Amino acid sequence: MLKRLRDTVIEVVGHRRLTKDIKQAVASGDQEAARTFRTGTLAAALTTRGRDARGQEVIDYVEAVQQADGGNADRTGWLRR
């Protein structure tokens, strides 16, 4: 039981950090991030549907940046934590 609780806390903290990074990217003017990310922290951390949606958003974001930047995905570096 404690292991499941610990794993859940780790998952929530990780998604909270990612959400914070997403918000920073949007605030800095990253249009692809603003258009792509919609899944909230708790949904991504606590539900299968949210986890899958957040994963797809990351894929969609990287593809959008590569297309916008001509194959140069340096702007996605904040995802590599």
DSSP file (Angstrom, degrees, kcal/mol; ACC not computed):
  #  RESIDUE AA STRUCTURE BP1 BP2  ACC     N-H-->O    O-->H-N    N-H-->O    O-->H-N    TCO  KAPPA ALPHA  PHI   PSI    X-CA   Y-CA   Z-CA
    1    1 A M     >        0   0    0      0, 0.0     4,-2.1     0, 0.0     5,-0.2   0.000 360.0 360.0 360.0 -44.5    0.0    0.0    0.0
    2    2 A L  H  >  +     0   0    0      1,-0.2     4,-2.9     2,-0.2     5,-0.2   0.867 360.0  55.5 -65.4 -34.9    2.8    2.5    0.9
    3    3 A K  H  > S+     0   0    0      2,-0.2     4,-2.8     1,-0.2    -1,-0.2   0.919 107.8  48.5 -63.6 -42.9    4.6    1.6   -2.4
    4    4 A R  H  > S+     0   0    0      2,-0.2     4,-2.2     1,-0.2    -2,-0.2   0.909 112.7  48.2 -63.1 -41.5    1.5    2.5   -4.4
    5    5 A L  H  X S+     0   0    0     -4,-2.1     4,-2.4     2,-0.2    -2,-0.2   0.927 112.6  48.3 -63.8 -44.9    1.1    5.8   -2.5
    6    6 A R  H  X S+     0   0    0     -4,-2.9     4,-2.5     1,-0.2    -2,-0.2   0.923 111.3  50.2 -61.2 -44.9    4.8    6.6   -3.0
    7    7 A D  H  X S+     0   0    0     -4,-2.8     4,-2.2     1,-0.2    -1,-0.2   0.888 110.3  50.6 -61.5 -39.5    4.5    5.8   -6.7
    8    8 A T  H  X S+     0   0    0     -4,-2.2     4,-2.6     2,-0.2    -1,-0.2   0.917 110.0  49.4 -64.7 -43.6    1.4    8.1   -7.0
    9    9 A V  H  X S+     0   0    0     -4,-2.4     4,-2.7     1,-0.2     5,-0.2   0.922 111.0  49.8 -61.6 -44.2    3.2   10.9   -5.2
   10   10 A I  H  X S+     0   0    0     -4,-2.5     4,-2.4     1,-0.2    -1,-0.2   0.911 111.4  49.6 -60.1 -42.8    6.2   10.6   -7.5
   11   11 A E  H  X S+     0   0    0     -4,-2.2     4,-2.3     2,-0.2    -2,-0.2   0.917 111.9  47.3 -63.7 -44.5    3.9   10.6  -10.6
   12   12 A V  H  X S+     0   0    0     -4,-2.6     4,-2.4     2,-0.2    -2,-0.2   0.924 112.5  49.4 -64.0 -44.9    2.0   13.7   -9.4
   13   13 A V  H  X S+     0   0    0     -4,-2.7     4,-2.1     2,-0.2    -2,-0.2   0.913 111.3  49.8 -61.6 -43.0    5.3   15.5   -8.7
   14   14 A G  H  X S+     0   0    0     -4,-2.4     4,-2.1     1,-0.2    -1,-0.2   0.919 113.3  44.8 -63.0 -44.4    6.7   14.6  -12.1
   15   15 A H  H  X S+     0   0    0     -4,-2.3     4,-2.7     2,-0.2    -1,-0.2   0.836 109.3  56.9 -70.6 -30.9    3.7   15.8  -14.0
   16   16 A R  H  X S+     0   0    0     -4,-2.4     4,-2.3     2,-0.2    -2,-0.2   0.915 108.0  48.0 -63.6 -41.5    3.5   19.0  -11.8
   17   17 A R  H  X S+     0   0    0     -4,-2.1     4,-2.4     2,-0.2    -2,-0.2   0.922 112.2  48.9 -63.4 -43.6    7.1   19.8  -13.0
   18   18 A L  H  X S+     0   0    0     -4,-2.1     4,-2.6     1,-0.2    -2,-0.2   0.911 110.4  51.0 -63.4 -41.6    6.2   19.1  -16.6
   19   19 A T  H  X S+     0   0    0     -4,-2.7     4,-2.5     2,-0.2    -1,-0.2   0.907 109.6  50.8 -61.5 -41.5    3.1   21.3  -16.3
   20   20 A K  H  X S+     0   0    0     -4,-2.3     4,-2.1     2,-0.2    -2,-0.2   0.918 111.1  48.3 -61.6 -43.6    5.2   24.1  -14.8
   21   21 A D  H  X S+     0   0    0     -4,-2.4     4,-2.3     2,-0.2    -2,-0.2   0.885 110.3  51.9 -64.2 -39.0    7.7   23.7  -17.8
   22   22 A I  H  X S+     0   0    0     -4,-2.6     4,-2.5     2,-0.2    -2,-0.2   0.938 109.3  49.5 -61.8 -46.5    4.8   23.8  -20.2
   23   23 A K  H  X S+     0   0    0     -4,-2.5     4,-2.6     1,-0.2    -2,-0.2   0.873 110.3  51.0 -61.9 -37.3    3.4   27.0  -18.7
   24   24 A Q  H  X S+     0   0    0     -4,-2.1     4,-1.7     2,-0.2    -1,-0.2   0.904 109.7  50.0 -65.5 -41.1    6.9   28.6  -18.9
   25   25 A A  H  <>S+     0   0    0     -4,-2.3     5,-2.4     2,-0.2    -2,-0.2   0.922 112.7  46.6 -63.3 -43.7    7.2   27.6  -22.6
   26   26 A V  H ><5S+     0   0    0     -4,-2.5     3,-1.7     1,-0.2    -2,-0.2   0.926 111.2  51.9 -63.6 -44.9    3.7   29.1  -23.3
   27   27 A A  H 3<5S+     0   0    0     -4,-2.6    -1,-0.2     1,-0.3    -2,-0.2   0.802 104.9  56.9 -62.8 -28.8    4.6   32.3  -21.3
   28   28 A S  T 3<5S-     0   0    0     -4,-1.7    -1,-0.3    -5,-0.1    -2,-0.2   0.466 128.2 -96.9 -83.4   0.4    7.8   32.7  -23.3
   29   29 A G  T < 5 +     0   0    0     -3,-1.7     2,-1.2     1,-0.2    -3,-0.2   0.595  65.6 158.5 100.8  11.5    5.8   32.7  -26.5
   30   30 A D     >< -     0   0    0     -5,-2.4     4,-2.0     1,-0.2    -1,-0.2  -0.574  18.2-172.9 -73.0  99.8    6.0   29.1  -27.7
   31   31 A Q  H  > S+     0   0    0     -2,-1.2     4,-2.1     1,-0.2    -1,-0.2   0.847  80.4  55.4 -65.7 -36.4    3.0   28.9  -29.9
   32   32 A E  H  > S+     0   0    0      2,-0.2     4,-1.7     1,-0.2    -1,-0.2   0.903 108.8  48.0 -65.0 -40.1    3.3   25.2  -30.5
   33   33 A A  H  > S+     0   0    0      1,-0.2     4,-1.9     2,-0.2    -2,-0.2   0.914 110.5  51.9 -64.7 -42.2    3.2   24.5  -26.8
   34   34 A A  H  < S+     0   0    0     -4,-2.0    -2,-0.2     1,-0.2    -1,-0.2   0.876 115.1  41.8 -62.3 -37.3    0.2   26.9  -26.4
   35   35 A R  H  < S+     0   0    0     -4,-2.1    -1,-0.2    -5,-0.1    -2,-0.2   0.768 119.9  42.0 -79.1 -26.1   -1.7   25.0  -29.1
   36   36 A T  H  < S+     0   0    0     -4,-1.7     2,-0.4    -5,-0.2    -2,-0.2   0.918  91.7  75.3 -94.2 -48.2   -0.7   21.5  -28.1
   37   37 A F     <  +     0   0    0     -4,-1.9    -1,-0.1    -5,-0.2    17,-0.1  -0.560  39.5 137.4 -83.9 124.9   -0.9   20.9  -24.3
   38   38 A R        +     0   0    0     -2,-0.4     2,-0.3    15,-0.1    -1,-0.2   0.519  37.6 103.4-132.9 -22.1   -4.3   20.6  -22.8
   39   39 A T        -     0   0    0     14,-0.1     2,-0.0    11,-0.1    11,-0.0  -0.517  65.0-131.1 -77.4 131.5   -4.1   17.8  -20.2
   40   40 A G     >  -     0   0    0     -2,-0.3     4,-2.4     1,-0.1     5,-0.2  -0.275  20.6-107.0 -78.1 165.7   -3.9   18.8  -16.6
   41   41 A T  H  > S+     0   0    0      1,-0.2     4,-2.3     2,-0.2     5,-0.2   0.927 115.9  44.8 -59.0 -51.6   -1.5   17.6  -14.0
   42   42 A L  H  > S+     0   0    0      1,-0.2     4,-2.6     2,-0.2     5,-0.3   0.899 113.4  49.8 -66.6 -40.1   -3.9   15.4  -12.0
   43   43 A A  H  > S+     0   0    0      1,-0.2     4,-1.7     2,-0.2     8,-0.4   0.931 113.6  46.8 -62.1 -43.7   -5.5   13.8  -15.1
   44   44 A A  H  < S+     0   0    0     -4,-2.4    -2,-0.2     6,-0.3    -1,-0.2   0.863 119.7  39.7 -66.0 -35.6   -2.0   13.0  -16.5
   45   45 A A  H  < S+     0   0    0     -4,-2.3    -2,-0.2    -5,-0.2    -1,-0.2   0.790 124.9  32.3 -84.8 -28.5   -0.8   11.6  -13.2
   46   46 A L  H  < S+     0   0    0     -4,-2.6     2,-0.4    -5,-0.2    -3,-0.2   0.555 108.7  57.0-113.7  -8.9   -3.8    9.7  -12.0
   47   47 A T     X  -     0   0    0     -4,-1.7     4,-2.5    -5,-0.3     5,-0.2  -0.950  64.8-137.9-128.1 147.5   -5.7    8.4  -15.0
   48   48 A T  H  > S+     0   0    0     -2,-0.4     4,-2.7     2,-0.2     5,-0.2   0.914 108.9  51.3 -63.4 -43.2   -4.8    6.1  -17.8
   49   49 A R  H  > S+     0   0    0      1,-0.2     4,-2.3     2,-0.2    -1,-0.2   0.916 112.1  46.2 -61.8 -43.9   -6.7    8.4  -20.3
   50   50 A G  H  > S+     0   0    0     -7,-0.4     4,-2.7     2,-0.2    -6,-0.3   0.898 111.9  51.2 -65.5 -41.3   -4.9   11.5  -19.0
   51   51 A R  H  X S+     0   0    0     -4,-2.5     4,-2.2    -8,-0.4    -2,-0.2   0.930 112.9  45.5 -60.6 -45.8   -1.5    9.8  -19.1
   52   52 A D  H  X S+     0   0    0     -4,-2.7     4,-2.2     2,-0.2    -2,-0.2   0.890 112.8  50.8 -65.8 -38.8   -2.0    8.6  -22.7
   53   53 A A  H  X S+     0   0    0     -4,-2.3     4,-2.3    -5,-0.2    -2,-0.2   0.923 110.5  48.5 -64.7 -44.1   -3.3   12.1  -23.7
   54   54 A R  H  X S+     0   0    0     -4,-2.7     4,-2.0     2,-0.2    -2,-0.2   0.905 110.9  51.5 -63.6 -41.2   -0.3   13.8  -22.2
   55   55 A G  H  X S+     0   0    0     -4,-2.2     4,-1.9     1,-0.2    -1,-0.2   0.911 110.6  47.9 -61.1 -42.8    2.1   11.4  -23.9
   56   56 A Q  H  X S+     0   0    0     -4,-2.2     4,-2.9     1,-0.2    -1,-0.2   0.873 108.2  55.7 -66.2 -36.7    0.4   12.1  -27.2
   57   57 A E  H  X S+     0   0    0     -4,-2.3     4,-2.7     2,-0.2    -1,-0.2   0.895 105.9  51.1 -62.7 -39.4    0.6   15.8  -26.6
   58   58 A V  H  X S+     0   0    0     -4,-2.0     4,-2.5     2,-0.2    -1,-0.2   0.936 112.1  46.7 -62.6 -45.6    4.4   15.5  -26.1
   59   59 A I  H  X S+     0   0    0     -4,-1.9     4,-2.3     1,-0.2    -2,-0.2   0.938 113.8  47.9 -60.5 -47.3    4.6   13.6  -29.4
   60   60 A D  H  X S+     0   0    0     -4,-2.9     4,-2.4     1,-0.2    -2,-0.2   0.883 111.2  51.8 -61.7 -39.4    2.4   16.2  -31.2
   61   61 A Y  H  X S+     0   0    0     -4,-2.7     4,-2.6     2,-0.2     5,-0.2   0.943 109.6  47.8 -63.4 -48.7    4.4   19.1  -29.8
   62   62 A V  H  X S+     0   0    0     -4,-2.5     4,-2.5     1,-0.2    -2,-0.2   0.914 113.4  48.5 -60.5 -43.0    7.8   17.7  -30.9
   63   63 A E  H  X S+     0   0    0     -4,-2.3     4,-2.2    -5,-0.2    -1,-0.2   0.901 111.6  49.7 -64.0 -40.4    6.4   17.0  -34.4
   64   64 A A  H  X S+     0   0    0     -4,-2.4     4,-2.6     2,-0.2    -2,-0.2   0.900 111.9  47.9 -65.5 -40.7    4.9   20.6  -34.6
   65   65 A V  H  X S+     0   0    0     -4,-2.6     4,-2.8     2,-0.2     7,-0.2   0.918 111.1  50.6 -66.5 -42.9    8.2   22.1  -33.5
   66   66 A Q  H  <>S+     0   0    0     -4,-2.5     5,-4.3    -5,-0.2     6,-0.4   0.909 113.5  45.7 -61.4 -40.9   10.2   20.1  -36.0
   67   67 A Q  H ><5S+     0   0    0     -4,-2.2     3,-0.8     3,-0.2    -2,-0.2   0.923 116.4  44.6 -67.7 -43.5    7.8   21.1  -38.8
   68   68 A A  H 3<5S+     0   0    0     -4,-2.6    -2,-0.2     1,-0.2    -1,-0.2   0.856 119.3  41.6 -69.3 -35.1    7.9   24.8  -37.7
   69   69 A D  T ><5S-     0   0    0     -4,-2.8     3,-0.7    -5,-0.2    -1,-0.2   0.246 116.6-106.8 -99.5  12.2   11.6   24.9  -37.2
   70   70 A G  T < 5S-     0   0    0     -3,-0.8    -3,-0.2    -4,-0.3    -4,-0.1   0.889  81.1 -43.5  67.7  40.5   12.6   22.9  -40.3
   71   71 A G  T 3 <S+     0   0    0     -5,-4.3     2,-0.8     1,-0.2    -1,-0.2   0.369 107.9 122.6  88.8  -6.4   13.6   19.7  -38.5
   72   72 A N    <   +     0   0    0     -3,-0.7     3,-0.4    -6,-0.4    -1,-0.2  -0.815  33.6 177.7 -93.2 108.4   15.6   21.5  -35.8
   73   73 A A    >   +     0   0    0     -2,-0.8     3,-1.9     1,-0.2    -1,-0.1   0.019  40.5 120.3-101.3  27.2   14.0   20.4  -32.5
   74   74 A D  G >   +     0   0    0      1,-0.3     3,-1.7     2,-0.2    -1,-0.2   0.820  67.9  66.9 -58.8 -29.7   16.4   22.3  -30.2
   75   75 A R  G 3  S+     0   0    0     -3,-0.4     3,-0.5     1,-0.3    -1,-0.3   0.649  90.4  64.0 -67.0 -14.4   13.4   24.2  -28.8
   76   76 A T  G X   +     0   0    0     -3,-1.9     3,-2.2     1,-0.2     4,-0.3   0.334  67.7 108.6 -90.7   7.8   12.2   20.9  -27.3
   77   77 A G  G X   +     0   0    0     -3,-1.7     3,-1.7     1,-0.3    -1,-0.2   0.782  64.7  69.0 -56.5 -30.3   15.2   20.7  -25.0
   78   78 A W  G 3  S+     0   0    0     -3,-0.5    -1,-0.3     1,-0.3    -2,-0.1   0.673  90.3  64.3 -65.1 -15.1   13.1   21.5  -21.9
   79   79 A L  G <  S+     0   0    0     -3,-2.2     2,-1.6     1,-0.2    -1,-0.3   0.669  82.6  83.3 -78.4 -16.9   11.3   18.1  -22.3
   80   80 A R    <         0   0    0     -3,-1.7    -1,-0.2    -4,-0.3    -3,-0.0  -0.488 360.0 360.0 -90.6  68.4   14.6   16.3  -21.6
   81   81 A R              0   0    0     -2,-1.6    -1,-0.2    -3,-0.1    -2,-0.1   0.385 360.0 360.0-109.1 360.0   14.6   16.2  -17.8
